[in-house]
Amino acid sequence: MTRSTTSSWAGMVPVDDTALSVTDTRGPGRPVVYLNGSYASQRSWRRVIAELGPEWRHVTYDERARGGSKRSADYSFEGCLRDVDAVVEAIGVDRPLLVGWSYGAALAVHWADRNP
């Protein structure tokens, strides 16, 4: 687990033929990566993050062609799993806690199975 006390970061993470809009609060606690339902954006997590508070490291991102992320030629499930890999690698954490709803929950289960 990586701990950080620096200020939050927002930017683009390149993956395959696209780039994902990512926000990382860089809070001091365990990193939580939030996975959106289909057609949603990272904005969906604002209330959850506010309720959980700054003790956690909250990481959100927009899926391909959602929110601030760029379009892609690949919208496959495998492509979305590579996106989780790219975000986790870009923020530099081990063993993040994944939280997802709808399509994001399916991604979380499959990603966790591949990364026990």
VENBELWO-V768096 format. One record per run of one state. SS is the DSSP state (h for helix, s for strand, l for the rest). FROM is the first residue (numbers start at 1). TO is the last residue. If there is no record, write none. Layout:
ss	from	to
SS	FROM	TO
SS	FROM	TO
This chain:
ss	from	to
l	1	8
s	9	15
l	16	17
s	18	24
l	25	30
s	31	35
l	36	41
h	42	52
l	53	56
s	57	61
l	62	76
h	77	91
l	92	96
s	97	100
l	101	102
h	103	114
l	115	116
